[in-house]
Amino acid sequence: LPPVVGTIPFIGCFPQFAKDSLGLVKRSYEKYGDCFTLSLMGFKMTYLVGPEAQAVFFRGTDEELSPKEAYKFVIPVFGKGVVYDSETEVMYEQLRFVKNGLVLSQLKKAVGIIAEEAEKYFEEKWGDAGEIDLLNEMNKLTILTASRCLMGKSINRALGKADQLADLYHELEEGLNPISFFFPNLPLPSFKRRDAAREKVAAIFHSIIQERRKSTDDTVDDVLYTLMNSKYKDGSELLDEQIVGIMIGLLFAGQHTSSITLTYTIFYLLNNAQYLDPVMSDIKEFVQEESNGEINFDNLKKMTRLETVIREVLRLHPPLIFLMRKAMEPMQYKDITIPAGHLVAVSPQVGMRLESVYKNANEFRPERFDQEEKTPFSFIAFGGGKHGCPGENFGILQIKTIWTIISQKYNLELGPVPKTDFTSLVAGPKGPCMVKYTRKQ
Ligand code: HEM
């Protein structure tokens, strides 16, 4: 069996975990090696740390290591009958529909839409000069750009007010915290607000589906269109409730992860002139000179130096600090048997800062990604294997597009890179992240 951390009956090491979960995982790795169990309020959570152990996690089949059983706590947000609350075969099919909606042709179109929304946002909201909380602003902007890409222009009409969806998503996120993992339906105020926000978001998305059904415009083919026109293998269509749940889940999976990475990318670039200058000269060459100022999929793809910066930001600050599965049958790792029933976890935050995997692991060195990744499952900010993130390319394109627009429009003045707030489910910079901006001449 894996060595167990936390010997107090039932409670185990819960107090240390609640105080500093990452610190506890790191210390346990140093003491016990790459596979150990944390005993937490009756739960047994077995951690796999480092590429070799992480490979077991990502290569496991759903029958061995079930994400559905581990992520039940998101059901109040995603909804009934959606992804983790559906039969395994149905879950695969729903994830396949999502992937079909994020294919290359869609991504190519997405860049233009993101650029259009972002331009409009800065003109209407930022103007010539001011001071803003960058994380807050990037949250609002990314939910707007992502929802426009997923659901078309009707999202703007349905919302009327741009901030509304971001606020509702904030309530959803506040309702998914470490407590909700253990007790998702306690009568807590934050859980009540989460459920009320879910009802409001669902009502908005239902109205968009109704509007789309009446529309005679046959040029639309966004993710919503893909979902509305997809069929399960048995020939049945998705229920509206399922389409709404998938859209809620997609925006939920993509919003904070992207806005956090975007905010950190801006802080790192402006604090590191040696990386900022080459990135800006690529924008000048590929966007301003070669494309007459137009941002498109092809010129964003050429910005490999910006991409390595984003990957290094994600290595240092992965928004998802723990990924989980439930062992459905005993699992073998080296000479250890992880018993059925254990929760099995990897930590991108701990795993990507191991000195044995990344030299000078705590330093910001984007050039480490200049070469192809050598060790499988060492860069796990987007997970890996069967359940690896289907939104990776979309997320990176979104970050590149918005940075390209901001950096050409504004001079930004900001402080050092903020520390991370590890208390929420999606870990991002400790706010407020105040930034002064003035329009470039
Ligand atoms: C910087 C941005 C992003 C990061 C760091 C990120 C990270 C991740 C990670 C680590 C996973 C794996 C979870 C696990 O194995 O348990 C994941 C899964 C997923 N992500 Fe992302 N993500 C990002 C953006 C997006 C976007 C923009 C979308 C949608 C448009 C998205 C949709 C999803 C979905 C649907 C899954 C579940 C896949 C499955 O279970 O098969 N993500 N993401």
Residues whose N, C-alpha, C, O or C-beta is under 5 A from the ligand:
A	BS01	HEM	L95 L250 A253 G254 T257 S258 T261 L320 L323 M324 I380 A381 F382 G383 K386 H387 G388 C389 P390 G391 E392 F394 G395
